[in-house]
Amino acid sequence: MRAGLIVAGGQSTRFGKRDKAVADLAGTPMIRRVADRIAPLVDELVVNCQPNQRPAIEEALAGVEPEPIFAEDPEPDQGPMMGILTGLRVVESAYTFVVACDMPFVESSLAAFLFDRATGHDAAIPQPDEWRQTIQAVYRTSAMVRACETALARDRRGIIDALPELEYVTVERAEILRHAPLRTFENLNTPEAFDTAVEQFQSDTLEQH
């Protein structure tokens, strides 16, 4: 079995006062665009969020199959690693594709490839440049839970701090590009980036017609 985890509980400090997870992205809530792209690949779909976000996210994801399971943050604003850990703790599948709610260009073809590459390892992590894309990667669920717990016990809160505990494969740029354009990693964490993405989605819609 395979799972998808959408991390939506982070503070949208650069995005303004509205919750970017449910912001209207060319007629569709942003988190719904993410869910629609990854849901067909997975047997279970988990959403990590803060309790006060849940009603709006539930509404945005109405009708998504598999029906989302919610993993609410026990404390707000504890960082992305805690969000991943909270989500993974309710996952039953052996492997989980982790993605942020502000990555609406995520390519399902890349996610499918990462699931295949992670088989037999603790993770498959893309590295298109000098930075590892830890928030659009596949993890062996149980191994990543232990790795996050170990890092947090040492008061290390960056996702990258969990990696030394994992036996993972790195997916390099050339391999990534065989499955997805690099905009799959684009995250919309500012109003300017969001507005540009609205134009891109509207342009894509016009081209399809």
JOZIMO-V545354 format. One record per residue. N is the residue number from 1. PHI is phi in radians with two decimals (none if undefined). Layout:
# JOZIMO-V545354
n=N phi=PHI
n=N phi=PHI
This chain:
# JOZIMO-V545354
n=1 phi=none
n=2 phi=-2.19
n=3 phi=-2.17
n=4 phi=-2.10
n=5 phi=-2.13
n=6 phi=-1.77
n=7 phi=-1.64
n=8 phi=-2.24
n=9 phi=-1.60
n=10 phi=-1.27
n=11 phi=-1.19
n=12 phi=-1.68
n=13 phi=-1.10
n=14 phi=-1.50
n=15 phi=-1.68
n=16 phi=1.75
n=17 phi=-1.43
n=18 phi=-1.36
n=19 phi=-1.41
n=20 phi=-1.14
n=21 phi=-0.99
n=22 phi=-1.92
n=23 phi=-1.07
n=24 phi=-1.28
n=25 phi=-1.85
n=26 phi=0.95
n=27 phi=1.66
n=28 phi=-2.38
n=29 phi=-0.98
n=30 phi=-0.99
n=31 phi=-1.13
n=32 phi=-1.19
n=33 phi=-1.09
n=34 phi=-1.13
n=35 phi=-1.07
n=36 phi=-1.09
n=37 phi=-1.39
n=38 phi=-1.81
n=39 phi=-0.99
n=40 phi=-1.11
n=41 phi=-1.57
n=42 phi=-2.13
n=43 phi=-1.61
n=44 phi=-2.50
n=45 phi=-2.19
n=46 phi=-2.02
n=47 phi=-2.09
n=48 phi=-1.65
n=49 phi=-2.73
n=50 phi=-1.49
n=51 phi=-0.93
n=52 phi=-1.27
n=53 phi=-1.48
n=54 phi=-1.01
n=55 phi=-0.98
n=56 phi=-1.18
n=57 phi=-1.20
n=58 phi=-1.01
n=59 phi=-1.13
n=60 phi=-1.13
n=61 phi=-1.77
n=62 phi=-0.99
n=63 phi=1.56
n=64 phi=-1.21
n=65 phi=-2.14
n=66 phi=-1.20
n=67 phi=-1.06
n=68 phi=-1.10
n=69 phi=-1.80
n=70 phi=-1.78
n=71 phi=-2.09
n=72 phi=-1.47
n=73 phi=-1.10
n=74 phi=-1.18
n=75 phi=-2.36
n=76 phi=-1.31
n=77 phi=1.04
n=78 phi=-1.73
n=79 phi=1.69
n=80 phi=-1.14
n=81 phi=-1.09
n=82 phi=-1.13
n=83 phi=-1.10
n=84 phi=-1.11
n=85 phi=-1.07
n=86 phi=-1.04
n=87 phi=-1.19
n=88 phi=-1.14
n=89 phi=-1.15
n=90 phi=-1.80
n=91 phi=-1.34
n=92 phi=-1.78
n=93 phi=-1.28
n=94 phi=-1.20
n=95 phi=-2.19
n=96 phi=-2.34
n=97 phi=-1.55
n=98 phi=-1.81
n=99 phi=-2.56
n=100 phi=-1.50
n=101 phi=-1.21
n=102 phi=-1.78
n=103 phi=-2.06
n=104 phi=-1.28
n=105 phi=-1.64
n=106 phi=-0.92
n=107 phi=-1.70
n=108 phi=-1.11
n=109 phi=-1.14
n=110 phi=-1.23
n=111 phi=-1.02
n=112 phi=-1.08
n=113 phi=-1.12
n=114 phi=-1.12
n=115 phi=-1.02
n=116 phi=-1.14
n=117 phi=-1.18
n=118 phi=-1.32
n=119 phi=-0.97
n=120 phi=1.50
n=121 phi=-2.21
n=122 phi=-1.49
n=123 phi=-2.99
n=124 phi=-2.24
n=125 phi=-2.10
n=126 phi=-1.22
n=127 phi=-2.42
n=128 phi=-1.31
n=129 phi=-2.60
n=130 phi=-1.29
n=131 phi=-1.85
n=132 phi=-1.37
n=133 phi=-1.63
n=134 phi=-1.26
n=135 phi=-1.75
n=136 phi=-2.43
n=137 phi=-2.55
n=138 phi=-1.91
n=139 phi=-2.18
n=140 phi=-1.21
n=141 phi=-0.97
n=142 phi=-1.12
n=143 phi=-1.17
n=144 phi=-1.24
n=145 phi=-1.04
n=146 phi=-1.11
n=147 phi=-1.13
n=148 phi=-1.15
n=149 phi=-1.09
n=150 phi=-1.13
n=151 phi=-1.10
n=152 phi=-1.15
n=153 phi=-1.11
n=154 phi=-1.65
n=155 phi=1.09
n=156 phi=-1.87
n=157 phi=-1.97
n=158 phi=-1.43
n=159 phi=-0.98
n=160 phi=-1.08
n=161 phi=-1.21
n=162 phi=-1.45
n=163 phi=-1.09
n=164 phi=-1.04
n=165 phi=-1.51
n=166 phi=-1.97
n=167 phi=-1.74
n=168 phi=-2.17
n=169 phi=-1.84
n=170 phi=-1.72
n=171 phi=-1.78
n=172 phi=-1.40
n=173 phi=-0.94
n=174 phi=-1.06
n=175 phi=-1.21
n=176 phi=-1.02
n=177 phi=-1.16
n=178 phi=-1.30
n=179 phi=-2.14
n=180 phi=-2.87
n=181 phi=-1.26
n=182 phi=-1.18
n=183 phi=-1.19
n=184 phi=-0.97
n=185 phi=-1.58
n=186 phi=-1.17
n=187 phi=-1.99
n=188 phi=-1.76
n=189 phi=-1.89
n=190 phi=-2.35
n=191 phi=-1.02
n=192 phi=-1.16
n=193 phi=-1.12
n=194 phi=-1.13
n=195 phi=-1.09
n=196 phi=-1.12
n=197 phi=-1.16
n=198 phi=-0.98
n=199 phi=-1.09
n=200 phi=-1.15
n=201 phi=-1.15
n=202 phi=-1.13
n=203 phi=-1.12
n=204 phi=-1.07
n=205 phi=-1.13
n=206 phi=-1.12
n=207 phi=-1.15
n=208 phi=-1.22
n=209 phi=-1.75
